[in-house]
Amino acid sequence: MLMLLNDYKKSLDTETTNGENVDNPPVGLDPDQEFKVVKHYVYLMKILFSKFTTPQLPNEVYGFAVTYFKRFYLNHSVMDFYPRDIMLTCLYVACKAADFPIGLQTFISHIPRNQERYSYLVLNSELFLMESLGYDLWVFTPYQALIGFVIDLVAYQRRICGVHSDSYLIENQSDSQLVDELCKDGVDLINLWYQTDLCLTVHPSQFALAVLVELGHTRPQLDVEVFVRDELCGCDPIQKFKQPSDDDDGDESEIKPKKDAKCDPESRWKELSSRLDFIRQTVDEFQFITDLGPVGEEEIILDECRNPLYNIESDEYAQAKSEADSLMAMLE
């Protein structure tokens, strides 16, 4: 249906450029305002995601959905496709793509009102969304990478405690408790940072590593940056490579790998540190939404300049749908 409506819209645009309806061009949103609208609905998506308690959705579903949402609006305008409708469709498709499918009625039951309307919208927008994404639905999220980094960090600190008696972790806290706490706080940071475009511009592992470094700023005793530099980049790892000897000629797995001048530990750390600084600067300069404030100017303008062709309550939509139904009947 939406693909047919797109064809109908193109025909209307052609008529407009030929001299019709050019006297009063609509006032619309500029790119910065559109970005604010998208950011607002990313926050709303997180609120809706949190309402899914039976069943509880895995974090990857949110990562998939936000990435779909942002990718969609790289090529479309919020004035054409209302973000609330696309947000719901992204979340529903993400459940399937992340191997956590739920029924449409179960999904819609978590929406406070207008459930019948949104059921129709999601059902009729699903294929259009996938086409807009080029059917490229798999997303690599930072969540699993973060868990791996946290486990490695805690194990690294425990080994440090065994080497240096004056090293310590958080007192009266077991490894599992520390891992759970860091993962929980890290997931919250990832979900917040999804308001930025970092999910489109940096590798998921770098995203996760930047979150881990940010957690380290509130827990200086963990020496996160030392862990990243010495252990991950290999500047001063605890477990050294075994030096080859005459007895190791037949065992290639124990031989120290050849050094690459372009990928030596110091160069690797310098490059990674620069990337982490870029992420930190992006986050520091970004204005995050942390609560549902009053309706902004952008939302008011959006309601005024919304494309009626994609509004199921408008006369233009009814006319376009009627023509599309007639065309489909002819094809049958």
Secondary structure, 3 states (H helix, E strand, C coil): CHHHHHHHHHHHHHHHHCCCCCCCCCCCCCHHHHHHHHHHHHHHHHHHHHCCECCECCHHHHHHHHHHHHHHHHHCCCCCCCHHHHHHHHHHHHHHHCCCCCCHHHHHCCCCCCHHHHHHHHHHHHHHHHHHCCCCCCCCCCHHHHHHHHHHHHHHHHHHHHHCCCCCCCCCCCHHHHHHHHHHHHHHHHHHHCCCCHHHHCCHHHHHHHHHHHHHHCCHHHCHHHHHHHHHCCCCCCCCCCCCCHHHCCCHHHCCCCCCHHHCHHHHHHHHHHHHHHHHHHHHHCCCCCCCCCCCHHHHHHHHHCCHHHCCCCHHHHHHHHHHHHHHHHHC
